[in-house]
Amino acid sequence: MAWPRVFQRGALLSRFSHHHLAVFLLTFFSYSLLHASRKTFSNVKVSISKQWTPNAFNTSLELPAEIWSSNHLFPNAEEATLFLGTLDTIFLFSYAVGLFVSGIVGDRLNLRWVLSFGMCSSALVCAFLVTASVQFAGGIVIFFGLLVSPEEIGLPGIEAEENFEEDSHRPLIDGAENEDEYEPSYSIQEDRAVTQRAHVKALSFPRACCLPGVIPYSLAYACLKLVNYSFFFWLPFYLSNNFGWKEAEADQLSIWYDVGGIVGGTLQGFVSDLLQRRAPVLALSLVLAVGSLVGYSRSPNNKSINALLMAVTGFFIGGPSNMISSAISADLGRQELIQGSTEALATVTGIVDGTGSIGAAVGQYLVSLIQDNLGWMWVFYFFILMTSCTILFISPLIVKEMLFLVQRRQARTLGE
């Protein structure tokens, strides 16, 4: 019967307290601040490109032609654009290394220390004073305010209630072929296993890479993050360069891509929770993403239509990207082969996100190179190719999970 499961989930919801809300808000705003510090650079690319080129291409500074021409960095806008792509590539390669390292460190040190140190140190190296100041202050708040475990305030630990919550928190990537396996059971042996799991050491990097689904999703995310971060880094520049819109207008309009990604990630995550499988939802969104890329590449010089097509593209590209980097990475880090240990979560997340950043790093230089030699339309063809490769890498998982859904439906039909 379904009602015991619903009752258990209702009981779990009643256990949420203001501590849960505080942790959610703190981690949410910490990610917002980190995201803002990255977004700032893409928003000022147009100004930077103009200031790096000779006065004939520049109206941002009023200097005599002989002074400006003797001090410019690049002879033309094309070379400045290629260098901007190179900077993005260097940034994302460094970002990838940081993700691998922080994932390993996060499974071995207090997560509050890791997050606070990351926010404050990145604020110190940022060129943009307002963003850096707010982010540094956020890092201080995280250090003193974030709770990383219930034990810090004298509440029962996660392991103490793991059996009760096993059904509702069971990861969606565990290889189970029978829905009956999701029903919780209780025994003295399981209680002892819970105690033992509290002392499990952090999973090694090679073992984490060998977990089911980690490599396919990592490779898929390398392709998808390339597309997502290309929009992230180049969208304001594209709008200004292709349509001749002012930099401030382009920056404001580019927000609609993020809005689409937020809505897409939320709705697609909700649907995948209902289905108890991620890959089919991901595959459908990516197929529709190809169509949205074709549509956006042919957007007219109209801000309203462009914003609408941009939001749709963000929904089908940013949504799956957010799912892989969050929910799917969490599922991969909590599957049953780890025996319930949470000491692999950060490592697995670092592997998936770090591999994605390597793909994104390579893509940023390719975007600038393709745009410079072939034009923006070929950049969109490149995005379509990478989105198709994303589907290809997770196709075995799609087939497996679709078969599971069909078998579950047949079992329910026979049971009725």
Number of C-alpha atoms within 10 A of each C-alpha: 5 6 8 9 14 12 11 15 17 11 12 13 10 9 9 10 9 8 13 12 10 14 16 13 13 18 15 11 14 20 15 12 21 18 11 14 22 15 14 16 16 21 22 15 20 22 14 16 22 22 21 21 22 22 22 11 14 17 12 11 10 9 12 9 11 10 11 19 16 9 11 15 15 18 14 17 18 17 18 21 25 20 17 21 24 20 15 25 22 17 15 23 20 15 17 24 17 16 24 22 16 22 24 24 17 23 20 17 11 12 19 19 16 17 20 22 17 16 24 19 15 15 25 14 9 17 12 13 11 11 17 23 15 14 28 21 14 20 26 14 14 22 17 11 13 20 18 12 15 13 11 10 9 8 9 12 13 15 18 13 11 16 16 16 17 15 17 15 12 18 22 20 23 15 15 12 15 11 13 8 10 13 10 14 11 9 9 8 9 13 15 10 14 20 13 13 17 16 10 14 13 20 22 13 16 8 11 21 17 10 15 16 19 20 18 18 26 29 21 27 32 26 27 29 32 25 27 25 22 24 24 20 21 21 21 27 26 18 22 18 15 12 14 12 17 14 19 13 13 22 21 12 19 23 18 21 24 20 18 24 27 17 18 26 24 16 14 21 24 13 13 18 15 10 13 15 22 26 25 20 17 24 20 13 20 24 17 15 25 21 13 21 23 16 15 19 17 12 16 11 13 9 16 11 13 21 20 16 22 28 27 25 29 29 30 27 31 30 28 32 28 20 21 28 20 16 19 26 25 21 22 27 27 24 22 16 13 20 13 21 22 21 23 28 24 26 29 30 29 27 26 31 27 28 26 28 30 24 27 27 28 19 27 27 22 19 24 26 20 17 19 16 10 11 14 18 14 15 21 21 15 17 25 21 14 23 25 19 18 25 22 16 18 22 17 14 22 20 12 14 20 15 13 18 17 11 15 15 12 12 13 11 9 8 7 6
